[in-house]
């Protein structure tokens, strides 16, 4: 759905004498909250905005964030405040949360004890608006930040049905992130009596892509961002559609030739033990639904191809060759591609064993783009040894993997110190697997 974007941020008509953090009264000014341009909003005064509390009160959805963190991870609890749930006008209906059957759903959380900041994010993968509740919201709320997250305007494995032209659904992701950032700033002003002093963009996977795109294209809305293994879309490649077909065609890698083909596509040596899980859960589905989004004509009247087809099967995505596809396909990807022209400081993290978005075809390339655009001084890139795209797999392979979440938290802390105090972050480089508590701690040097 095409939406009309308003890039002005409402400001208060009169200045308030008291600082924004002075009024910590439980759910103060709740009656003033009107989310700009929202079609629906529901307010709740909660004793605990973290997942420990919202699981009990029904103000989160476990399925949205299940599987994104390692078992045994410690999270803060007991952050009181206001939660705003709602949606913006939209014509698609993939998001069934709350029985609303309406996309462009969002959540905004406003802690009683506010530090003056706002964190804006969007769902990873094709999940709903609560997908970042455990891995991001709990942590930033405990620091005193207001938090806002969007479902990106479409959800689920058939997200590609949204829109008219190839690429429309992903274009909407970026529009919805911008829309939420503008609206959340206004909601913050209504609640606390002043606009946020700092606003940060962040996210995981597709949420990391949103952070990258926002800092490239809407930098005036933010003060910086943390990109956690963001998806790289490039019209000339690499992108998901250039390496996933190779993995599908050569898996299972029963011969050394097949194994080497998968590695040559960008997957890291040593990641082979993760290939069965990723083939079964991610590679096939991801290839088919994103190919349908950008190149629906490849399989004719079929929708998102033939699941787990063998090479040689008609319309099989294992045989998809992005380079040979018509120019229109590349133009569709170009509508959402990243350039590296970040306008605010950003920290990127990527695991050496990411087996969905291999760092060699993703963040390594993105870091080079940023440097080529002359923005390297605004960027730091941390390659996390044994990090994977899905922290929950640490529970199955604790001797081979390490969770990314603690390193993300450390990176966020360093970004804030960089932006707000001028403290230079840890130089880019490899983050070694070290420490007694990999579940909860990480040193970036």
ROMAR-702036 format. One record per residue (C-alpha): residue in one letter; y, z, x. Coordinates in steps of 0.02 Angstrom, whole numbers, plus 50000, padded with zeros to 5 digits. Layout:
ROMAR-702036
AYZX;...
***
This chain:
ROMAR-702036
X500005000050000;X501724995650067;X502915010350061;X504785011150082;X505185022450228;X506715033650232;X507095039250409;X508495051450370;X508075069850382;X508955080750253;X510055094050331;X510775109850258;X512455108450175;X513025124850250;X512535133850409;X511655150550393;X512245165150497;X510505172550523;X509305164050646;X507845154650570;X506565167150634;X507455182350562;X506745181250386;X504885185050401;X504735191250222;X503085185650149;X503285168450070;X505175169850061;X506115155149981;X504525147749910;X505465143049753;X506605131649855;X505245120149917;X505295102449850;X504375090049962;X505485074549970;X504745059249884;X503105068049845;X502315063449679;X501395079949671;X501505096649760;X500605113149735;X501235128949820;X500215144149869;X500725160649949;X499275165550062;X498855180750166;X497985169650293;X498385151250325;X497005149450456;X495275142950414;X494605160750409;X495705163550256;X495825146350178;X493935144550172;X493925159750058;X495365154249947;X494925135849934;X496435129650031;X495435119450155;X493905108250145;X492525112450268;X491815094850262;X493455087850327;X493325097350492;X491475100850508;X490735094450671;X492365093250769;X492215109550865;X490885118050969;X489865132050890;X490495148950950;X492305143750974;X493525158150948;X495015154850836;X496515165650786;X496615172650610;X497805182250497;X499335170850490;X500215173750323;X501345161150239;X501545146650118;X500405131650098;X501025115750017;X499735103149957;X500185086749876;X500265067949886;X501535054049900;X501535039049782;X500085027449824;X498975015049733;X497325018449823;X496105031849771;X494855034849913;X495335053149935;X494465063549800;X495035080549865;X495575092749728;X494945080049601;X496585070749622;X495765054149667;X497375049349753;X497765044349932;X499245049250040;X498765067550021;X499565079950140;X499595098350183;X501065108250253;X500885126250313;X502375137650339;X502005154150428;X503055169350383;X503425172150567;X504125155350622;X504535150750801;X505705136450755;X504455122450786;X503465109750686;X501825101050729;X501405084650640;X499695076550644;X498495065350550;X496635065050517;X495425058950651;X494185045550603;X494285042150416;X494285060450365;X495435069750247;X497045079350276;X496185095750323;X495195088050467;X496295096350599;X496275113650520;X495085121750644;X495505112250803;X497415111450786;X498125120650636;X497395137850672;X498025137550851;X499805131450819;X500035142750666;X499605157850774;X500965152150894;X502215152150750;X502345133550718;X502445125550548;X501055112850529;X500915096450432;X499455084350417;X499135068150322;X497565059050266;X498435043250334;X498495034950163;X496645030150149;X495005038750189;X493135036050201;X491995022350263;X492785009750144;X494575013050199;X494734994350236;X494824990750049;X496604997350049;X497964984250069;X498054965450049;X498144958150224;X496984961850370;X497654977050460;X498604983950310;X497594999950300;X497955004650481;X499784999550464;X499885012250324;X499225025950439;X500795024850543;X501945023750393;X501155039350317;X501335049150479;X503185044750485;X503395048850301;X502605065950324;X503635070050479;X505245066550384;X504685076250231;X503995091050330;X505645093150421;X506515094650253;X505215107150190;X505455117550347;X507335117850317;X507075123250136;X505925137550186;X506795144350341;X508615139450318;X508725127750468;X507925111850533;X506555113450663;X507195115250841;X505685105950908;X504445094050828;X502825088650912;X501635074350869;X499815076950909;X498065072450856;X496255068550898;X495475051150900;X496375041250764;X497565055950753;X497895053650939;X498265035350903;X499545041150775;X500385052350905;X500455037951029;X501175025850901;X502445038350837;X503095042151013;X503225023551047;X504015018350883;X504845033750806;X505295044450958;X506865051250877;X505795061350757;X504915070950895;X505185080451056;X503485076551133;X501645075151096;X499845078251149;X498625063851133;X496805069551124;X495715054251156;X496775042951046;X496095026150989;X496775011051083;X497154995350984;X497624980251091;X497694962551024;X497134955351191;X495844969251211;X495114980751253;X494814988451083;X493364994650978;X492864976850935;X492674971551117;X491424984551176;X490474991151025;X489574974550992;X488924974851170;X488224992251144;X487424987150980;X486664971351052;X485884980151201;X485324996551122;X484025003351143;X484244999851328;X482414996951363;X482774986851520;X483924989751667;X484834973751621;X485224980551447;X485784997351519;X486924988751643;X487674978151503;X488154993751405;X488885001751560;X489844985851601;X490614986351426;X491485002551477;X490275016751444;X490155029551583;X488625031451694;X487805047851649;X488195045951464;X486495038351424;X485835054551347;X487195052951214;X486805034951166;X485465038651034;X486635050050934;X488115038250947;X487095023150900;X486415031950746;X488045040050690;X489545030550762;X489305013850848;X488605003650704;X489685010750565;X491285010550669;X491044992450723;X490704986250547;X492104995050454;X493464991550583;X492904973650602;X493034972250411;X494794979150420;X495414966350548;X494194951850526;X493454951650350;X493034933150360;X491724935550496;X490344940050373;X490914929150229;X490604937050059;X489754952250135;X490734968350147;X490644976850318;X489134967050373;X487304971750387;X486934989650444;X485914991250605;X485504972750610;X484604965150758;X485474952150865;X485144935050790;X485244940950610;X486534930450515;X488254938950510;X487654952850626;X488994963350707;X487914965250862;X488354946950895;X490204948850859;X491294940750993;X493094946250974;X493734934351108;X493124918951013;X493784924150843;X495284915050766;X497054919150818;X497354927350649;X496164941450698;X497164945450853;X498764944650751;X498044957650632;X497664969250777;X499364965950854;X500184973250698;X499554990450752;X499374988750940;X500025001051068;X501194995751208;X501425011051317;X503295011951279;X503315030551242;X505035037751210;X504645056251231;X503525066651348;X501675065251313;X500085072751383;X498435063351362;X496675070651377;X495065060851385;X493285066151425;X492235057551558;X490775056651436;X491705050551282;X490395038851209;X491365032651058;X493035028551142;X492565026651326;X494005031851436;X493805016051544;X494245005251394;X495475017351316;X496525030651401;X496335023251575;X497075007251504;X498405016451405;X498975026251557;X499195009851650;X500195002651506;X501355017551510;X501585015751698;X501904997051683;X503265000551555;X504115012251678;X503745027751572;X502555036251693;X503725050851725;X503575055351541;X501675055351545;X500255065951613;X498425060751599;X496985073151615;X495205066851632;X494065081051577;X492415081551670;X490945081451548;X492095080751398;X491455070851249;X492255063951091;X491385076650978;X491445094851034;X490025099850917;X488795091051034;X489105104951161;X487935115651056;X486515103351091;X486945099951274;X487805115551345;X487205111451520;X487885093551517;X489485094151412;X491055104651399;X492155106551245;X493825097551246;X494715109751129;X495155122951261;X495895109351371;X496885102751223;X497595120051192;X498095121651373;X498905104451370;X499905108851215;X500515124751301;X501045114751454;X501935101751347;X502965115351264;X503425122751432;X503925105451493;X504995101151342;X505785118051310;X505945125651483;X505895110851600;X504305117251682;X503385102451756;X501595100851690;X500045100251797;X499955083351887;X498795070251813;X497015070651874;X495235076351848;X494955092951759;X493355099651840;X491985108151744;X492365125951795;X492575143151720;X491485156751646;X491975153251465;X492005134451436;X492065137451248;X493775145451251;X494645142651418;X495195127851524;X496275125751679;X497015108351698;X497045109451889;
***
